[in-house]
Amino acid sequence: MPSAIAAPVAQLSAPPATAAGGAPAAGPADTRTQAGQPAAAQPQGDIVPEAEFDSSLPPLSGDINAPLEAMPSATPSAQANPPAATPATAAPQTGATAGEAIPDAPLAEEAELAQPLPPIATFDANPVEVAGVDDKEGTEIRYKVAVNGLDDIDTLDRFDALSSLKKDGTKAANAAMITARAKEDEQLAVRILHAEGYYDGTAVSTVEQQEGGTVQVTINATPGPQYKLASIKVDAPPTTPPNLVDKELPLKVGEPIIAERVQAAEANVSLKLPQQGYPFVKVGERDILLDEQTVTGDYTLPVDTGPRSSFGGYTTDGKLAFDAEHVGVLARFERGELYDTRKVDDLRDALVGTGLFSSVSVEPKRTGQLAPDGTEYVDLAVHQTAGPARTLAAEAGYGTGQGVRVEGSWTHRNLFPPEGALIIAGVAGTQEQGLSATFRRQNAGKRDRTVSLTAAANHSNYEAYEAFTGTLAGKISYDSTPIWQKRFTYSYGFELTGTNEDVWSFEKNKRDRGTYFVAALPLFGGFDTSDNLLNPTKGFRLKLNASPETSVRGDVRPYGRFMVEGTAYYPVTSSIVLAGRARAGSIFGIDRDDLAPSRRYYAGGGGSVRGFGYQELGPRAPDGDPIGGRSLNEFAIEARYRFGNFGIVPFLDAGQVYEGTMPDASDLRFGAGIGGRFYTNFGPLRVDVATPLKRREGESKVALYISIGQAF
């Protein structure tokens, strides 16, 4: 459309005027004078007189349509009467005879063209900079934008988000660019109007230059009336239950024909029908017939539902991690159940959760076989691409009183298919060294059930005791993982331990070594409503441990160990979370001195009461070393403040260990401190610094803890 901005016009110089007959009106040899001016002196030399020059011109025909005359050939006869030459031009040529045509001299350019091209590396590829042009900054035109008509129908924000005029600011290199952007936004406004049901809507853009060089761009949109649905027709075969497509198509007669609303309704059909037995549904192309007189539209949607289906069997191909039989173990449905795509998605997630695939997909395949209820059996085709099965892992930490602790492991997750893993782990630390081998089978005969068997040898050298321990343990568990965080978890198993430990003997009034044999049946139950396994921000957790045990050191002494723990997380703001923990433990049925020191309760350290060394709290032997107890209680509260990938956590901990079987909350010790967090995709890195309140003689002024994950 016309623009108020005038484009610059190039100014061209006019050609020189000519006199009648085609000769120039004035030239370098023109000796005529202008009005009132004396004639210039006649130049001397080889100047052709004007009369002779005019006579040499060929006659021109007055008929412009006459054919062109043939040009005379350059023959010796044509040179019979050459014009008089000057002495310099009349000199005879060496080696030429009279009347002989002298050939043209070879051009210098021909010799240059015959030369080979120089190497391309010798060319200067830098662009030539033209002084006075390339050293000038490009000019920009600033403009303002006004949009009228869209705000009335609440679509101005959508226009602003997609506008070409507003996309790159409010400036352009030239007027043509502004006009082009205005045209694009004009079409954008029309598309938005149509998408909102204003099918008669129009938009016009104007570009005007204002004083001061600023340009005003205006988009005037005229919505017109909004079209509404006059009828809704679904062209689909009968379904079970009847009118299933109509039910899942949430459109109503009389509502506006809004594009997003219509597309969402059609997407709902594609989503909901596969959840109700129709995995092969195909939604066709809609048809909306508009009536300008009534400002309404008749909506028609073709839908091919495909056969109503139920689950059949499994097939698998590709680079296999396990066979189709094990795929059936992971499924939460049985053969003959009505097809539900949500259960298929759950199966796909379970396959990913095994950690054995670089890629895996699940899709339904028709079999043509009818089930007793009239549905068609559908097989699930699983395409596997097994990934690397071996993993190396390492973890390091530091705690005051516990020292440096480094743990590494090698895992083959599918050494004994299906999902039979071998894990070799080692611990190296200032106060602990050990080696273990574990066989673990996940999804063992049942989804989410894990069976493990561990053999370990360990040496621990703490202030409370020094122990050389060998353990054989087995466990069946239903656990949470970073991918599958479960609300209910449990485990049960057995543990056989032989340990040689030093212990303070009150009878001998000195430390003495003893060998203990322990048989235990550990049990665990958990309930978790938190939102994240490694970094929870809301919800709570409850844990209960119970372990009936028998200690054999001469006599057989049965007893029971119990521990209950609760944690809660409350988001105060989007960046601050209050977290609290309470724990209590008790041992019944045995005297403390008959317990192996490693089976007693201790408190203090990074996962217990910060501000104190590892196992530092509780009763002490006459030599000053901790001797543990039969009960404990612990409390902690944190304020976790996060900013970006970093965090600051002030905290207050409390706890104590008691000689009796029940904690009585007396003589609680408190530790306070502050921690730093660095949040990664595998959990937060934690550094805590704490000090004991009302510090006693022999206790450290400052305790430092470094580990992965929150304290609780």
N, C-alpha and C positions, 0 to 999 in steps of 0.2 A: 504494500500500500504506500501511498505517497508519504514521504517523511518531511518534517519541517527542517531537517538538517540538509544544507546544500553541500554537495560533494565538490571538492576543488576541481576547477576546469583547467586543463593544460593549455597554455598559450603557445601557438605555433607561429613562426615567421613566414610571411607571404613570399612566393617566388618572385624573381625580378620580372618586370613588365617587358613585353616584346613589342617591337614595331611591326607594321604591316609587312608581310612577306616572311616573317619569322625571325628577322634580325634583331638583336638586342637594341633597345632604345638608347642605351648609353653603355659604353664599355671602356676598357683600358685604352683602345686606339681612337676613341671618339675625340675629335678636335673641335667640334662645334661649341659655341659659347652659350652660356645661359643668358637670360635676359639681363641686359645692362652690364655684362661682364666682358672684358676683353678676351680675345682668343689667346690660348696658351701658345707658347713657342712650339713650332713644328719640330718633333724629335728627329734627329738625324740617324742614319743607319739603314739596316735592312728591314724597313717598314713597307709593307705592300700598300700601294696607294688605294684609296677607297674605290675609285672607279674600276681599277683592275680587279679588286676583291668582289665587287658587285657583279662584274661581267662573268666571273668564274662560277657563280651560282647557277645551278640548273633551273630552267623555267618551271614554275609550279602551275598546275592546272587549277582552275577555279572550281572544278567538279570534285567534291570530296568523296564521291562514290566511284571515281575513276580507278581502274586497277593500277597497282604499283608498276612502275617501269623497271625493266631489267637493269641491273647494275652493270656498268662496263667492266670487261675483263681487263686484268692488268697485263697487257701484251706490249711488246716493244713498239708496235705501231701507235699504241696509246701514248707513248712517251716521245712521239716525233717532235712535238713542239713544247718542250718543257719550258717552264718559266725561267727567266733570266736568273742566274744564280750569282751570288756574291763571290768574290774571289776565294773566300774560304771554303765555300761549298762546291766550287767548280774544280777543285784540285782533283786530278785523276787518282783512282784507287790502285794501289799496288796489286799486281797480279790479275787485273781485270782488263778485258779488251772492250773496245767500244761496242756498244749495242748488246753486251752480254749481261744477262740478269744476275744480280748479286744475291746469293742466298742469304736468308735471315741468319743472324748470329744465334747460337744456342743460348737459351735463357739460363741464368744462374740458378733459378729455382729448380730446373730439371736435374742439375747436378746434385743439389741438396737432397731432392727426393730419392735419388739413387743410393744415398748413403744409408747404412744400417741404423735402426733406432737405438738411441742410448738406453742403458739399463733403467728400469723403472725406479730403482732406488735412488737414482740421481735427481729425480724430480723433486721440487719443493712443493709439498702438499699443503702448506699453510695458506689460508685464504689471504687475498690481497686486501689490505685496509686502505680505504680511500679517505684521504684527509678531508675533514669538513663534513663527512657523511657518516662514516662508521664510528666516529668519536662523539656523536651526539646521542643522548639518551632518548629512547622511544617515548613518544607522547601518549598520554592516556586520557580518556574521556570519562568523567564521573557522571553517574546518573542516579536518579531516585526512582523508586518503584511504588506505585499505588495500585491496589487491587480492589475493585468494587463488585459487589454482588455475591461473593463466595462466603463472606462472613455471616450473611443472613441465613445460610443453610449449614453452618458449622463445618465448613470444609476448608477454611483458610489455612489452618495449620498443615493440612495435607498438601495444599498447594505450595506453601512455603518450603516444605521439606523436599519437594521435587522440582522447584522452580529453577530454570536455567539462568534467569536474571539474578537470582539470589545465591546460586550455587558457588560462584567464584568471587563473591563480593559485589560491589556496586561500581565497577570500573571496567572499561573495555579499551582495546587498542584503537578502534575507529568506529565511525557511525554505522558502517555495514554490520559489524558484529553485534551492536546493540539491537539493530533492527531484526537480525536473525534470531537473537534470543527472545525478543518480544514475540516473534511469530511462533517459536516453539512453546512459549508459555500460553499463547492464545489457544493452541491446540491442546495443551495440558488442561487448561480450564474447561474445555469442552469435554474431554475424556472424564474429568472428575464429575462434571454435571451428569453425564450419561451413567456413570457408575452409581450415582445416588438416585437414579430414576428420573432425572430431568432430561428426557430424550429430545425435547424441543429446545433445549438450552443452546445459547450462542455466546460467543465471546469475541471482542474486537480489541485490538491493541493500537495505541497511538504513541508516537514518539515526537516530542516537542522540545525545542531548544529554548532555554530560559536565559535571562540576563546573568552575566558572570560566567558563562560557559557550561553551566550545569544542564543536564538533559533530564527531562521528566518523561518517564515511561508509565503509561496507564493501561491496565487491563480491565475492561468493562465487561462483566459477565451478566447475562440475563438468563436466570434459570428457567423461567416459565413454569408450567404446572408439573407436579410430580406424579408419575404413573404408578398405579397400584395393580395388584393381582386381581383379575376378575374371575379366573378359574385356575385350578391346579389339576392336571391329569398325569397319572403315572402309567406308562405303558409297560407292564411287566406281567409275567406268568403268575398263576396262583402260588401262594406261599403257605407255609405252616409255621406259625399260626397265620390265619388269613390277614391280608392287608398289612403285612409286615413292613413293606417298603413305604407305604403311606404313613405308618406310625413313626418310622425313623427319618422321615423327611419333614423337618420342623418348619414348614411354610404354611401360612394361613391366607385365605382369601381376604382381600382388603388391605393387606399390609403393603408398604412401598416396595417397588422392585429395586432393591439395593444389591449391587453386584456381590459384595462381600457376604451379605446375608444368604444369597442364593448359592454361592459357591460353598459356604460352610455347611448348608443344609445337604448339598449333594455329597460333600466329603463325609458327613455323618452317616449317610447310607453306605458308603464304601467301608466305613469303620465298623458299624454296628452289625451289619448282616453277617460278616465272617465270624462274629462272636456268637451267632445264633444258628450256625449250621450251614452257612452258604459261603464257602471259601473262595469260590470262583466268580463272585458277583462282578459285573462290569456295568458301570454307569455310562450311558451313551451321551450324545451331544444334545443339550437342551434346545428347545425351540420356544421363543416368546413372540407371539403375534400381537403387535401394538395397534390400538384403535385410537386415532387422533380425536375422534368425536367424543368418546367417553373417557379419554385419558386413562385407559386401562390396558392390561396385557393378559393374554391367555397363555399360560405356562404348560408345556408338555415335556416330560422327561422319560426317555426310553431306558429301561433297566433290564439287563439279562442276568437273572439271579443264578443261573447254573443249577446243578442238582443239589438238593439238601443232603448233607454228608455227615458221616461219623468217622471217628478215628479207626484206622486199620492197623497196619504194621509199619516197619521202618526199613529203609534201604540206605546204604551209605556207599560213598565212593570218594576217590581222591587219595591223598597221602594220609593213611589212616593212623590215628592214635589209638583207637579201640574199635570194636566191631559194633554191629547194629544191636546186638543183644544188650550191650551195656548202655546204648542210647535209651533203650526201654527202661533201664533202671533209673535214669535221670528224669524221665517223664512223670508228671503228676496226673496222669489220666490212664484209663484202661481202654482196651479195644472195645468198640461198640458205643463209647460215649459220644454224645453230640459234639461235632467239631466246634472248637472255640479258639480263635486266633490268639487270645490272651494266654492260653495254656501252651501254645506253640512258641510265643515270645518267651515265656518262662523257661521252656526247654532250651531255647537258644541261649538265654542268659546262663543257664546251668552249664552248658557246654563251654561257654567262654570262661566261666568261673573255674573250670578245671585247670586252666593255665597251660594246656597242652597244645593249643592251636595258634597258628599265626593268622588263620582266617577260617571261619566256619559259617555255613548258612543252612537254613531249614526251609523247605517249601513243600506245599501239598502236591500230590500227584494222583490223578484219577485212576481208578482200577477197573471201573465198570461192574464191580461185584456189589450186589445188593445185600444189605444187612436185614435181619428179621423184621426190623421196624420200618422197612421200606427206604431207608436212607442208603446212600452209596458209600462204600468203604473208601477212605482216602488214605493212602500211604504217605508218610513223611520222608522225603528224600533229604538226607544229610550229606552235604559236600564238605569233606574235611581237608584241611591242609595243616598237617602236624607241624608245630614249631619246635625250636630247640628245647630239649627236655632237661638239660643240665643247667644248674644255677650255682654261682658262687656268691656268698653273702658275707658281710662283715659288719660288726657293730663294736663301738668302743665307748667307754664311759669312765668317769672318775668320781669318787666320793671320798670325803674326809673319813678316815677310819677304815675304809675299804680299799683305797688306793685305785690304781689303774686296772681296768678290766677290759680285755679285748676278746671278742668271741667271733669265730668264723665258722662257716659251714659250706659243705659241698652237697648238692642235692641232685639226684636223678629222679625226676617226678614220675617217670613211667618205665622204670627198670623191670617191673613185674606187671605187665598189662593185665587188666585195665587199672590204671591209676595207682599202681603199686610203686611207692617211692622208697628210695634208700637215702638216708641223711647221715652224713658223717660230720660231726661238730666237735669243735675244740674250744677250750677256754684257757687263756693265758693272762694272768694278772699278778699283781704283787702279793695277793693273799689267797688266790684261788687258781688252780690248774686242773684241767680235766679233759677227758675224751669220751665221746659217746657215739653209738651207732643206733639208728632208729629205722625200723621198717614201719611204713605208714601206708594204709590203703584208704583212700577217700571214696565216698559213695559205695561203701562195702555192702553189696547186696541190697542197699536201700539208699534212697536219695538223702544226702547230707549226713550220713553216718560214717564216722571215721574210726578205724581200728588201728592201734599203734602198739608196737612192742619195742622197748628200749633197754639197752645194756650200757652201763656207764661206769667209769672209774674216775674218782675225784679226790683231790687233795685240797683241804681248806685249812688256813692258818690265820685265825682271828684271835683277838684278845680273849674272847670267851672260851675258845677251845681250838684244838688242832685235831683234824680228823682225816683218816684215810678210809674212803668209803667206796664200796662196790654196790651197784643197784641193778636189779632186774625188775622192770615194771611193764604192765600192760594196761591199756585203757580203751574204752569205747566211748565216744563222745559225739555230741551234737554241738558244734562250735560256730561262733561268728568269725567272719573273715572280713578284710577291707572291702571285698566286693559284695559279700552276703552277710550283712549285719542282721542277726536274728533277735527276736524279742525274747524267746525262751531258749536257754542253752542248758546242757547238762553233761555230766560225764560220770563214769563209774569204772572201777578197775581193781588192780592189785599192785602191791609193791613189796618186794623182798629186798631187805637191806642188811648188809654186813658192814660194820664200821668199827674202826679202832680209834678211840678218842682219848685225849687227856682230860681229866676232870679233877676239880678240887675235892679231895676226900676230907670230910670233917672228922672222920674217925682217925685218920693218919695225920691230919692237920698239914697236909701238903697236897700238891698236885700228883695225880696218879693216872696211869693209862689203863683203859679197860676196853674190852671187845663186847659189842652189843650186836644182837641179831633181832631185827624188827620185821614183823609181818603186818601189813596194813591193807585195808579195803577202802581207799579214798572215794568219797562221793562229793559231787558238786552240783549245785543248781543255781541258775542265774535268771534274772528278769531285767530287761534293758529297754528303756523307752527313749534313750538319748538319740541325737540326730547324727552322730559321727563316732566312729570307733576310736580314732586316735585324737580327735580334737572336738569333743562335744561342746555345744553351746546352749543346749536346752534338754530338758527331760531328767530322768533319774535312773539309777541302777541299784539292784539289790543282789548280793552274792551270799551264798551259804555254803560253807565247807564242813563236812563231817567225816571223820576217819576213825573207825574202830581199829585198834592196833593191839599188838602183843609184843612186849619186849622180853627178850630172853637173855639174861646174864646170870647164869646159875638157875634161878627160879623163873617161872613163867608169870608175867605180870600183865594182864589185859587192862586196857584203859581206852579212853576216847578223847580225841582232839576235836574241838569245834571252833569255828570262826564265822562271824557275821559281819558284813560290811555294806554300807549304803553311801552312795554319792548322789549329789543333786547339782543341777546346772540351771541358772536363771539369767536370761539376757536382760540387763538393765537398759542398755541402748544397743544400737547396731554394732558398737565397738567395745562395749564393756559387758563382761559376763562374770557373775558371781558364782563361785564353785565351792562346795562344801563336802566334807567327808567325815564319816564316823565309823570306827571299827572296834570290835570287842572280841576277845578270844578266851577260851577256857579249856583246861585239861582236867578230866575227872578220872578217878580210879587208881591213881598211882602217886607215890611221893615224888617230889621233885628230884631228890638225889638218886632215885632209881631209874629216872629217865636218862636216855642218852642225851648228852648236851646238845646235839644237833636237832633233837626233837622238841626242845623247850621253846618258849616264846621269848623273843627279844624285841627291843624297840630302839629307834634312833637311826638316822641315815636319810638318804634322798627319797626313798619310797615310804618313809615312816614319819619320824619327827625331825624335821630339818633344823639345823643349828647344833646338832649333836653328831658324834661319830657313829659309825655303823655298830649296832648292838650295844651302844654305850649305856642306855638307861636300864634301870632295874637294880635288883640286889647284886651285891659284889662279894667276892670271896675275901678272906683276910689279906691276900696278896694284892688286892685292889682290882682284880680283873672281874668283868661281868660273869655271872653264873646263870642268868636266865631265870624264868619263873613259869608258873602254871597258868597265868592269866595276864591280860593286857587290855588297855584301852587307848585309842588314839583319836584325835580330832584335828581338823584342818579347815581353813577357809582362805580363799584366794579371790582377788579382784583382777581378772584378766583383761587388760586393755590392749587392743590391737589396732595398729595403724599400718595399713599396707601389708607387707610381708614381715613386719616386725611387731613385737609386743613387749609390754612391761607388766610384771605380775608381782605386786606386793602380797605377802602371805603371813599367816600366823598359824603355827602348829602347836599341838599339845599332846602329851601322852605319858604313860608310865607302865612298867611291868611289875607284877606282884608275885609274891611267893605262894599265896593262897590260890584256890581254884576259881574264885570269883573276883573280878576287878571291883575295887571299891571307890575309885575316883579320888583317892587321897594322894597327896604329894605329887600332884600333876606338875610336870616340867613343861615350860613354854620356850619356843624358839620363834624368832621373827626374822624376816628377811625380804629380799626383793630378787626377782628373777628377770632374765631376758629371754625372749623367744624369737626364733627365726623360722617362719612357716614355709615348708616345702610341700611338694605334692605327695610325699610319703609320710608327712607328719611334722610336728614342730621339733626343732632342735632346742633343748632346754639347758640353760645355765642359771643355777640358783646360788645365791650367797646368803647365808643366814648366821645368826649369832644366838647363843642361849641367853635367855633372860634370867637374871639372878644367878649368874654363872658361879659354879662352885670350883674349888681347887682341883686342878688336873684337867678341867674341861677346856677345850679349844675356844679361843675368842671368836674365830670365824670358821665356818664350814663351807666348803665349795662342792657343788654337785653338777655334773655334766652328763647328759643322756639324751635319748630320743623319746619324744612323746611327753604329754603332760604328766604332772606328778600323780594325778588320779583322774 
